[in-house]
Amino acid sequence: MLQKIYDWIDDRVDISPLWRDIADHEVPEHVNPAHHFSAFVYCFGGLTFFVVVIQILSGMFLTMYYVPDIENAWKSVYYLQTEVAHGQIVRGMHHWGASVVIVMLLLHTLRVFFQGAYKKPRELNWIVGVLLFFVMLGLGFTGYLLPWDNKAYFATQVGLEIAEQVPFMGQQIKTLLAGDANIVGAQTLTRFFAIHVFFLPAALFGLMAAHFILIRRQGISGPL
Amino acid sequence: MHKGKGMKFVGDSRISAERKPNIPKDYSEYPGRTEAFWPNFLLKEWLAGSVFLVGFMCLTLAHPSPLEGMADPTNAGYIPLPDWYFLFLYELLKYDFASGPFILLGILVIPGLAFGGLLLAPFLDKGPGRRPHQRPIAVGMMLLGLASVIWLTYESASHVDWAQRAEANKPIPPSEEVEIDKQDPGYAIYESNCMTCHGGDLSGGAAAPPLIGIDRSAEEIAKIAREGIGTMPADQFTGSDEELKKLADFIVSVNEQGN
């Protein structure tokens, strides 16, 4: 039955090559912790992806309650935290996931760096990876404001003041992010929400796709 | 793959009508003890992922994510602090060589060199050797950068009393939110004696806890205002006894309203 469905789709869409690219490959001995326990260092990239998936799913559920507006943002988070069934857990996953993903990214970066795995022909994938790191820091910075509590507000104010001191275009950067040259307020919150939920995830997905396509193309780096 | 003349397509599409059986490649050509990704290795990955998920959920359940009081832009006493992974940049800006007239060094040059170097690492470290001892400069720079980041983060975080911060900035539940009668004679006394630390709406600040939702009598409040408590020094209140009574009654009235 399943085979028939597969054949029916394959006749029309030709998915066998896609399937081969995604799943049909060999895992070499030197990255398999079943053979060499020290190969657990190769898990960090996959765990980073795993936490990203947790972040996407928990974030999707958070937006079911969150209101990006200065009157209600904090109240909606408080309501989610105290009243909604499992709201505390979902918000906790998003909160701690944001920290854990940075830790996993760092470990993955260090593994690749110290193994010299970024050398020819993998230079481009390293650059995509560092860009992913920057996007993730951007997600951390913009997400920090969204609960609209005191630490969020004042940390963002400091961050924007630092951006303002960039020569020539500092004021423009600040206005672009905050929606106003001087006020950190309603506009800032909606802009950070849009950046956190639409702009940066779009960049994240594009870069992740490039990261994974490149690694399928080139294969994992060989043993040292 | 079969190309060119003689190819048969499904309908008018570009999909080959020739059925290719979905047989995996012969892995015997690969060296070493390789393993098929699907399904053998993926199953093991899922096991590792499950263990990770259990640890992650334990963390989440043991430590609910923090939430401070609603943002109050007029709260002048609040000491801002970024999330922990930005602390090293924040701490860097406190050094003399990275602040004041040298601020550009702190916000652009040093982080720019560090992160630019990271981004362009494959083009800076071009030698053929991959082992760490074959590229001492790259590895040395990375260790230096890593040590600086860890040191700066530690320096920044170790000077923060996290428990005291969390206590002082606890959110006030909306159900306990109170209307403060600013015409009350007690409020004027509050304004001149207590407001700088305890905030304009009694909600507390960086140096002092909120005065809403406390369970104390007027006498106890008056005693604390005179003699201090915890980190609060004595003699914060400098008015007459009559004013002190008005002040204590005012604070108690605000709290009664909350209940």
Boltz contact constraints between the chains, C-beta under 6 A:
constraints:
  - contact:
      token1: [A, 11]
      token2: [B, 10]
      max_distance: 6.0
  - contact:
      token1: [A, 14]
      token2: [B, 15]
      max_distance: 6.0
  - contact:
      token1: [A, 16]
      token2: [B, 20]
      max_distance: 6.0
  - contact:
      token1: [A, 16]
      token2: [B, 22]
      max_distance: 6.0
  - contact:
      token1: [A, 23]
      token2: [B, 37]
      max_distance: 6.0
  - contact:
      token1: [A, 23]
      token2: [B, 38]
      max_distance: 6.0
  - contact:
      token1: [A, 24]
      token2: [B, 24]
      max_distance: 6.0
  - contact:
      token1: [A, 25]
      token2: [B, 37]
      max_distance: 6.0
  - contact:
      token1: [A, 26]
      token2: [B, 27]
      max_distance: 6.0
  - contact:
      token1: [A, 26]
      token2: [B, 30]
      max_distance: 6.0
  - contact:
      token1: [A, 26]
      token2: [B, 34]
      max_distance: 6.0
  - contact:
      token1: [A, 27]
      token2: [B, 35]
      max_distance: 6.0
  - contact:
      token1: [A, 27]
      token2: [B, 37]
      max_distance: 6.0
  - contact:
      token1: [A, 27]
      token2: [B, 41]
      max_distance: 6.0
  - contact:
      token1: [A, 28]
      token2: [B, 34]
      max_distance: 6.0
  - contact:
      token1: [A, 29]
      token2: [B, 32]
      max_distance: 6.0
  - contact:
      token1: [A, 29]
      token2: [B, 33]
      max_distance: 6.0
  - contact:
      token1: [A, 32]
      token2: [B, 35]
      max_distance: 6.0
  - contact:
      token1: [A, 35]
      token2: [B, 33]
      max_distance: 6.0
  - contact:
      token1: [A, 43]
      token2: [B, 48]
      max_distance: 6.0
  - contact:
      token1: [A, 47]
      token2: [B, 52]
      max_distance: 6.0
  - contact:
      token1: [A, 50]
      token2: [B, 49]
      max_distance: 6.0
  - contact:
      token1: [A, 74]
      token2: [B, 70]
      max_distance: 6.0
  - contact:
      token1: [A, 81]
      token2: [B, 67]
      max_distance: 6.0
  - contact:
      token1: [A, 88]
      token2: [B, 64]
      max_distance: 6.0
  - contact:
      token1: [A, 91]
      token2: [B, 65]
      max_distance: 6.0
  - contact:
      token1: [A, 92]
      token2: [B, 60]
      max_distance: 6.0
  - contact:
      token1: [A, 92]
      token2: [B, 64]
      max_distance: 6.0
  - contact:
      token1: [A, 92]
      token2: [B, 65]
      max_distance: 6.0
  - contact:
      token1: [A, 93]
      token2: [B, 60]
      max_distance: 6.0
  - contact:
      token1: [A, 95]
      token2: [B, 65]
      max_distance: 6.0
  - contact:
      token1: [A, 96]
      token2: [B, 59]
      max_distance: 6.0
  - contact:
      token1: [A, 96]
      token2: [B, 60]
      max_distance: 6.0
  - contact:
      token1: [A, 102]
      token2: [B, 85]
      max_distance: 6.0
  - contact:
      token1: [A, 113]
      token2: [B, 142]
      max_distance: 6.0
  - contact:
      token1: [A, 114]
      token2: [B, 132]
      max_distance: 6.0
  - contact:
      token1: [A, 116]
      token2: [B, 130]
      max_distance: 6.0
  - contact:
      token1: [A, 118]
      token2: [B, 121]
      max_distance: 6.0
  - contact:
      token1: [A, 118]
      token2: [B, 122]
      max_distance: 6.0
  - contact:
      token1: [A, 123]
      token2: [B, 122]
      max_distance: 6.0
  - contact:
      token1: [A, 126]
      token2: [B, 122]
      max_distance: 6.0
  - contact:
      token1: [A, 130]
      token2: [B, 118]
      max_distance: 6.0
  - contact:
      token1: [A, 130]
      token2: [B, 119]
      max_distance: 6.0
  - contact:
      token1: [A, 140]
      token2: [B, 83]
      max_distance: 6.0
  - contact:
      token1: [A, 144]
      token2: [B, 83]
      max_distance: 6.0
  - contact:
      token1: [A, 147]
      token2: [B, 67]
      max_distance: 6.0
  - contact:
      token1: [A, 148]
      token2: [B, 71]
      max_distance: 6.0
  - contact:
      token1: [A, 149]
      token2: [B, 67]
      max_distance: 6.0
  - contact:
      token1: [A, 149]
      token2: [B, 68]
      max_distance: 6.0
  - contact:
      token1: [A, 149]
      token2: [B, 71]
      max_distance: 6.0
  - contact:
      token1: [A, 150]
      token2: [B, 68]
      max_distance: 6.0
  - contact:
      token1: [A, 150]
      token2: [B, 69]
      max_distance: 6.0
  - contact:
      token1: [A, 150]
      token2: [B, 71]
      max_distance: 6.0
  - contact:
      token1: [A, 150]
      token2: [B, 78]
      max_distance: 6.0
  - contact:
      token1: [A, 150]
      token2: [B, 169]
      max_distance: 6.0
  - contact:
      token1: [A, 151]
      token2: [B, 68]
      max_distance: 6.0
  - contact:
      token1: [A, 153]
      token2: [B, 71]
      max_distance: 6.0
  - contact:
      token1: [A, 154]
      token2: [B, 78]
      max_distance: 6.0
  - contact:
      token1: [A, 154]
      token2: [B, 80]
      max_distance: 6.0
  - contact:
      token1: [A, 155]
      token2: [B, 80]
      max_distance: 6.0
  - contact:
      token1: [A, 155]
      token2: [B, 82]
      max_distance: 6.0
  - contact:
      token1: [A, 158]
      token2: [B, 80]
      max_distance: 6.0
  - contact:
      token1: [A, 162]
      token2: [B, 107]
      max_distance: 6.0
  - contact:
      token1: [A, 165]
      token2: [B, 103]
      max_distance: 6.0
  - contact:
      token1: [A, 165]
      token2: [B, 107]
      max_distance: 6.0
  - contact:
      token1: [A, 224]
      token2: [B, 130]
      max_distance: 6.0
  - contact:
      token1: [A, 224]
      token2: [B, 131]
      max_distance: 6.0
